């Protein structure tokens, strides 16, 4: 935990470039489904599996895609039970928000969608 913005490494902002922003905006309606669709095939795989999977649907940079892989890996690690029960449910979302969303914001430079 700790306070947001205190200590730790500064955010990388990997998704803040114009190309990634355009790709994320273009995929905005389907990005959540895309990421969710990458979870099962990548179960037990490194975060790079999700990153590559997301890139098949959204042409984002490797660095930006890695942030999606990391947030999924974080969710597996911290929220396995609530998210296994219902990946789109409130308990899973709350757990992810408490444990993983800040890391995604730091990595990507954008809010999770």
MDTraj code that builds the backbone (N, CA, C; nanometers):
import mdtraj as md
import numpy as np

residues = "UNK UNK UNK UNK UNK UNK UNK UNK UNK UNK UNK UNK UNK UNK UNK UNK UNK UNK UNK UNK UNK UNK UNK UNK UNK UNK UNK UNK UNK UNK UNK UNK UNK UNK UNK UNK UNK UNK UNK UNK UNK UNK UNK UNK UNK UNK UNK UNK UNK UNK UNK UNK UNK UNK UNK UNK UNK UNK UNK UNK UNK UNK UNK UNK UNK UNK UNK UNK UNK UNK UNK UNK UNK UNK UNK UNK UNK UNK UNK UNK UNK UNK UNK UNK UNK UNK UNK UNK UNK UNK UNK UNK UNK UNK UNK UNK UNK UNK UNK UNK UNK UNK UNK UNK UNK UNK UNK UNK UNK UNK UNK UNK UNK".split()
xyz = np.array([
    [0.0765, -0.1210, 0.0000],
    [0.0000, 0.0000, 0.0000],
    [0.0792, 0.1254, 0.0000],
    [0.0590, 0.2098, 0.0980],
    [0.1231, 0.3401, 0.1028],
    [0.0409, 0.4417, 0.0266],
    [0.0839, 0.5666, 0.0356],
    [0.0125, 0.6745, -0.0309],
    [0.0435, 0.6763, -0.1796],
    [-0.0563, 0.7024, -0.2634],
    [-0.0276, 0.7143, -0.4065],
    [0.0721, 0.8271, -0.4308],
    [0.1667, 0.8005, -0.5188],
    [0.2636, 0.9032, -0.5528],
    [0.3767, 0.9174, -0.4525],
    [0.3778, 0.8360, -0.3481],
    [0.4831, 0.8464, -0.2478],
    [0.5794, 0.7300, -0.2626],
    [0.7080, 0.7600, -0.2754],
    [0.8085, 0.6543, -0.2824],
    [0.7932, 0.5692, -0.4064],
    [0.8661, 0.4590, -0.4110],
    [0.8562, 0.3688, -0.5251],
    [0.9130, 0.4320, -0.6503],
    [0.8917, 0.3665, -0.7621],
    [0.9433, 0.4159, -0.8882],
    [0.8416, 0.5075, -0.9538],
    [0.8896, 0.6064, -1.0276],
    [0.7954, 0.6919, -1.1009],
    [0.7286, 0.6107, -1.2110],
    [0.6100, 0.6513, -1.2496],
    [0.5372, 0.5808, -1.3531],
    [0.6106, 0.5854, -1.4862],
    [0.5937, 0.4803, -1.5640],
    [0.6576, 0.4749, -1.6943],
    [0.5721, 0.5408, -1.8019],
    [0.4412, 0.5371, -1.7861],
    [0.3536, 0.5994, -1.8849],
    [0.3650, 0.5373, -2.0230],
    [0.3728, 0.4046, -2.0277],
    [0.4010, 0.3350, -2.1531],
    [0.2914, 0.3483, -2.2589],
    [0.1708, 0.3855, -2.2180],
    [0.0604, 0.3933, -2.3144],
    [0.0223, 0.5369, -2.3496],
    [0.1047, 0.6342, -2.3099],
    [0.0645, 0.7738, -2.3281],
    [0.1032, 0.8310, -2.4643],
    [0.1789, 0.7570, -2.5449],
    [0.2167, 0.8096, -2.6769],
    [0.0954, 0.8126, -2.7699],
    [0.1051, 0.8913, -2.8741],
    [-0.0084, 0.9147, -2.9638],
    [-0.0573, 0.7856, -3.0304],
    [0.0351, 0.7000, -3.0732],
    [-0.0045, 0.5766, -3.1423],
    [-0.0837, 0.4848, -3.0501],
    [-0.0341, 0.4680, -2.9255],
    [-0.1057, 0.3821, -2.8306],
    [-0.2399, 0.4431, -2.7926],
    [-0.2427, 0.5750, -2.7747],
    [-0.3694, 0.6402, -2.7409],
    [-0.4727, 0.6165, -2.8508],
    [-0.4312, 0.6294, -2.9764],
    [-0.5225, 0.6081, -3.0883],
    [-0.5705, 0.4631, -3.0920],
    [-0.4789, 0.3693, -3.0701],
    [-0.5154, 0.2277, -3.0723],
    [-0.6094, 0.1935, -2.9572],
    [-0.5814, 0.2485, -2.8388],
    [-0.6674, 0.2231, -2.7228],
    [-0.8052, 0.2847, -2.7432],
    [-0.8096, 0.4054, -2.7991],
    [-0.9386, 0.4691, -2.8258],
    [-1.0180, 0.3880, -2.9274],
    [-0.9507, 0.3411, -3.0311],
    [-1.0183, 0.2633, -3.1351],
    [-1.0726, 0.1319, -3.0792],
    [-1.0015, 0.0753, -2.9829],
    [-1.0408, -0.0537, -2.9251],
    [-1.1207, -0.0395, -2.7958],
    [-1.1535, 0.0842, -2.7595],
    [-1.2140, 0.1101, -2.6278],
    [-1.3369, 0.0235, -2.6002],
    [-1.4218, 0.0049, -2.7008],
    [-1.5464, -0.0697, -2.6794],
    [-1.5228, -0.2189, -2.6575],
    [-1.4120, -0.2704, -2.7076],
    [-1.3877, -0.4139, -2.7024],
    [-1.2683, -0.4523, -2.6162],
    [-1.1939, -0.3538, -2.5663],
    [-1.0699, -0.3828, -2.4950],
    [-1.0907, -0.4704, -2.3724],
    [-1.1939, -0.4416, -2.2948],
    [-1.2225, -0.5231, -2.1766],
    [-1.2492, -0.6684, -2.2131],
    [-1.3281, -0.6876, -2.3181],
    [-1.3572, -0.8233, -2.3641],
    [-1.2316, -0.8910, -2.4176],
    [-1.1488, -0.8123, -2.4865],
    [-1.0237, -0.8664, -2.5408],
    [-0.9345, -0.9165, -2.4281],
    [-0.9144, -0.8321, -2.3271],
    [-0.8293, -0.8709, -2.2146],
    [-0.8874, -0.9927, -2.1446],
    [-1.0183, -0.9904, -2.1212],
    [-1.0830, -1.1039, -2.0553],
    [-1.0660, -1.2316, -2.1380],
    [-1.0752, -1.2186, -2.2704],
    [-1.0603, -1.3328, -2.3581],
    [-0.9186, -1.3891, -2.3602],
    [-0.8221, -1.3089, -2.3175],
    [-0.6823, -1.3523, -2.3142],
    [-0.6476, -1.4237, -2.1836],
    [-0.7320, -1.4111, -2.0829],
    [-0.6982, -1.4634, -1.9504],
    [-0.6896, -1.6157, -1.9488],
    [-0.7938, -1.6824, -1.9963],
    [-0.7948, -1.8285, -1.9896],
    [-0.6827, -1.8939, -2.0698],
    [-0.6614, -1.8532, -2.1964],
    [-0.5531, -1.9165, -2.2718],
    [-0.4158, -1.8923, -2.2095],
    [-0.4035, -1.7857, -2.1294],
    [-0.2746, -1.7498, -2.0713],
    [-0.2604, -1.7918, -1.9253],
    [-0.3591, -1.8642, -1.8728],
    [-0.3546, -1.9095, -1.7342],
    [-0.2254, -1.9866, -1.7088],
    [-0.1505, -1.9450, -1.6096],
    [-0.0259, -2.0123, -1.5760],
    [0.0910, -1.9738, -1.6653],
    [0.0666, -1.8867, -1.7621],
    [0.1723, -1.8385, -1.8513],
    [0.2280, -1.7070, -1.7963],
    [0.3442, -1.6646, -1.8441],
    [0.3952, -1.5336, -1.8018],
    [0.3071, -1.4198, -1.8524],
    [0.3224, -1.3028, -1.7921],
    [0.2424, -1.1859, -1.8286],
    [0.2555, -1.1536, -1.9774],
    [0.3691, -1.1897, -2.0371],
    [0.3897, -1.1602, -2.1788],
    [0.2883, -1.2318, -2.2676],
    [0.2303, -1.3412, -2.2196],
    [0.1263, -1.4124, -2.2951],
    [0.0049, -1.3221, -2.3135],
    [-0.0408, -1.2600, -2.2058],
    [-0.1551, -1.1688, -2.2140],
    [-0.1190, -1.0488, -2.3007],
    [0.0021, -0.9968, -2.2841],
    [0.0455, -0.8816, -2.3631],
    [0.0365, -0.9124, -2.5123],
    [0.0905, -1.0256, -2.5536],
    [0.0876, -1.0645, -2.6951],
    [-0.0550, -1.0863, -2.7436],
    [-0.1357, -1.1477, -2.6589],
    [-0.2752, -1.1752, -2.6927],
    [-0.3520, -1.0447, -2.7148],
    [-0.3335, -0.9470, -2.6263],
    [-0.4019, -0.8180, -2.6387],
    [-0.3583, -0.7491, -2.7681],
    [-0.2305, -0.7602, -2.8012],
    [-0.1792, -0.6939, -2.9221],
    [-0.2398, -0.7497, -3.0505],
    [-0.2905, -0.8728, -3.0466],
    [-0.3549, -0.9286, -3.1653],
    [-0.4830, -0.8525, -3.1993],
    [-0.5474, -0.7941, -3.0979],
    [-0.6720, -0.7211, -3.1195],
    [-0.6531, -0.5697, -3.1189],
    [-0.5548, -0.5235, -3.0451],
    [-0.5282, -0.3796, -3.0355],
    [-0.3801, -0.3573, -3.0664],
    [-0.3495, -0.2850, -3.1739],
    [-0.2099, -0.2677, -3.2151],
    [-0.1347, -0.1678, -3.1272],
    [-0.1160, -0.2046, -3.0000],
    [-0.0457, -0.1178, -2.9054],
    [0.1009, -0.1601, -2.8965],
    [0.1829, -0.0710, -2.8450],
    [0.3262, -0.0983, -2.8333],
    [0.3517, -0.2110, -2.7328],
    [0.4712, -0.2708, -2.7423],
    [0.5077, -0.3780, -2.6494],
    [0.5025, -0.3290, -2.5047],
    [0.5521, -0.2080, -2.4809],
    [0.5535, -0.1542, -2.3446],
    [0.4148, -0.1353, -2.2882],
    [0.3264, -0.0828, -2.3712],
    [0.1877, -0.0621, -2.3287],
    [0.1198, -0.1964, -2.3051],
    [0.1408, -0.2908, -2.3973],
    [0.0807, -0.4237, -2.3832],
    [0.1292, -0.4915, -2.2558],
    [0.2555, -0.4700, -2.2213],
    [0.3117, -0.5308, -2.1004],
    [0.2365, -0.4858, -1.9758],
    [0.1845, -0.3636, -1.9762],
    [0.1063, -0.3148, -1.8613],
    [-0.0220, -0.3952, -1.8450],
    [-0.0840, -0.4313, -1.9574],
    [-0.2042, -0.5145, -1.9501],
    [-0.1685, -0.6531, -1.8970],
    [-0.0562, -0.7062, -1.9428],
    [-0.0107, -0.8354, -1.8911],
    [0.0135, -0.8299, -1.7426],
    [0.0749, -0.7204, -1.6980],
    [0.1058, -0.7060, -1.5555],
    [-0.0190, -0.6950, -1.4694],
    [-0.1184, -0.6202, -1.5165],
    [-0.2393, -0.6034, -1.4350],
    [-0.3155, -0.7359, -1.4266],
    [-0.3128, -0.8161, -1.5338],
    [-0.3765, -0.9469, -1.5294],
    [-0.3003, -1.0382, -1.4342],
    [-0.1678, -1.0359, -1.4425],
    [-0.0860, -1.1176, -1.3524],
    [-0.1096, -1.0777, -1.2071],
    [-0.1174, -0.9477, -1.1816],
    [-0.1461, -0.8972, -1.0474],
    [-0.2827, -0.9463, -1.0001],
    [-0.3801, -0.9435, -1.0902],
    [-0.5149, -0.9877, -1.0546],
    [-0.5155, -1.1363, -1.0206],
    [-0.4427, -1.2175, -1.1009],
    [-0.4294, -1.3609, -1.0703],
    [-0.3736, -1.3792, -0.9306],
    [-0.2672, -1.3045, -0.9006],
    [-0.1944, -1.3220, -0.7756],
    [-0.2765, -1.2782, -0.6549],
    [-0.3445, -1.1650, -0.6667],
    [-0.4103, -1.1045, -0.5511],
    [-0.5597, -1.1306, -0.5414],
    [-0.6225, -1.1647, -0.6536],
    [-0.7689, -1.1688, -0.6563],
    [-0.8227, -1.2977, -0.7177],
    [-0.7472, -1.4052, -0.7073],
    [-0.7857, -1.5298, -0.7741],
    [-0.9263, -1.5755, -0.7364],
    [-0.9585, -1.5735, -0.6066],
    [-1.0885, -1.6260, -0.5654],
    [-1.2067, -1.5425, -0.6136],
    [-1.2108, -1.4128, -0.5834],
    [-1.3274, -1.3368, -0.6302],
    [-1.3368, -1.3316, -0.7825],
    [-1.2218, -1.3311, -0.8514],
    [-1.2264, -1.3190, -0.9966],
    [-1.2536, -1.4517, -1.0651],
    [-1.2166, -1.5619, -1.0020],
    [-1.2492, -1.6931, -1.0585],
    [-1.4003, -1.7136, -1.0550],
    [-1.4626, -1.6626, -0.9486],
    [-1.6076, -1.6766, -0.9343],
    [-1.6809, -1.5927, -1.0387],
    [-1.6339, -1.4702, -1.0619],
    [-1.7002, -1.3802, -1.1566],
    [-1.6029, -1.2716, -1.1991],
    [-1.5389, -1.2906, -1.3144],
    [-1.4344, -1.1989, -1.3606],
    [-1.4851, -1.0571, -1.3832],
    [-1.6134, -1.0421, -1.4121],
    [-1.6686, -0.9092, -1.4345],
    [-1.7498, -0.8600, -1.3149],
    [-1.7430, -0.9343, -1.2041],
    [-1.8233, -0.9005, -1.0873],
    [-1.7630, -0.7905, -1.0016],
    [-1.8443, -0.7408, -0.9107],
    [-1.8037, -0.6303, -0.8248],
    [-1.6891, -0.6677, -0.7311],
    [-1.6904, -0.7890, -0.6752],
    [-1.5842, -0.8280, -0.5823],
    [-1.4494, -0.8336, -0.6529],
    [-1.4486, -0.8865, -0.7744],
    [-1.3261, -0.8934, -0.8531],
    [-1.2779, -0.7521, -0.8851],
    [-1.3692, -0.6660, -0.9285],
    [-1.3334, -0.5282, -0.9636],
    [-1.2775, -0.4533, -0.8437],
    [-1.3396, -0.4726, -0.7270],
    [-1.2931, -0.4061, -0.6056],
    [-1.1536, -0.4540, -0.5682],
    [-1.1333, -0.5844, -0.5736],
    [-1.0025, -0.6417, -0.5405],
    [-0.8959, -0.5891, -0.6352],
    [-0.9278, -0.5890, -0.7658],
    [-0.8330, -0.5398, -0.8656],
    [-0.8033, -0.3920, -0.8418],
    [-0.9070, -0.3132, -0.8111],
    [-0.8884, -0.1702, -0.7871],
    [-0.7969, -0.1472, -0.6667],
    [-0.8153, -0.2278, -0.5618],
    [-0.7368, -0.2099, -0.4399],
    [-0.5929, -0.2565, -0.4554],
    [-0.5700, -0.3587, -0.5390],
    [-0.4386, -0.4218, -0.5458],
    [-0.3585, -0.3924, -0.6717],
    [-0.4270, -0.3653, -0.7826],
    [-0.3579, -0.3661, -0.9117],
    [-0.3726, -0.2401, -0.9959],
    [-0.4813, -0.1652, -0.9783],
    [-0.5053, -0.0536, -1.0690],
    [-0.4001, 0.0565, -1.0586],
    [-0.3482, 0.0829, -0.9383],
    [-0.2444, 0.1858, -0.9251],
    [-0.1191, 0.1470, -1.0023],
    [-0.0837, 0.0190, -0.9963],
    [0.0316, -0.0291, -1.0702],
    [0.0109, -0.0148, -1.2199],
    [-0.1124, -0.0414, -1.2648],
    [-0.1422, -0.0248, -1.4072],
    [-0.1308, 0.1218, -1.4458],
    [-0.1852, 0.2119, -1.3634],
    [-0.1778, 0.3556, -1.3929],
    [-0.0327, 0.4009, -1.4037],
    [0.0513, 0.3537, -1.3110],
    [0.1932, 0.3897, -1.3145],
    [0.2585, 0.3388, -1.4427],
    [0.2308, 0.2144, -1.4739],
    [0.2912, 0.1495, -1.5907],
    [0.2429, 0.2145, -1.7201],
    [0.1116, 0.2251, -1.7348],
    [0.0516, 0.2683, -1.8612],
    [0.0427, 0.4194, -1.8754],
    [0.0253, 0.4893, -1.7627],
    [0.0038, 0.6319, -1.7682],
    [-0.1407, 0.6683, -1.8012],
    [-0.2275, 0.5681, -1.8050],
    [-0.3695, 0.5886, -1.8315],
    [-0.4486, 0.5069, -1.7299],
    [-0.5754, 0.5419, -1.7136],
    [-0.6599, 0.4664, -1.6218],
    [-0.7001, 0.3351, -1.6840],
    [-0.7167, 0.2320, -1.5995],
    [-0.7698, 0.1056, -1.6511],
    [-0.9107, 0.1301, -1.7059],
    [-0.9488, 0.0556, -1.8068],
    [-1.0803, 0.0771, -1.8687],
    [-1.1764, -0.0326, -1.8302],
])
top = md.Topology()
chain = top.add_chain()
for i, resn in enumerate(residues, 1):
    res = top.add_residue(resn, chain, resSeq=i)
    for name in ("N", "CA", "C"):
        top.add_atom(name, md.element.get_by_symbol(name[0]), res)
traj = md.Trajectory(xyz[None], top)
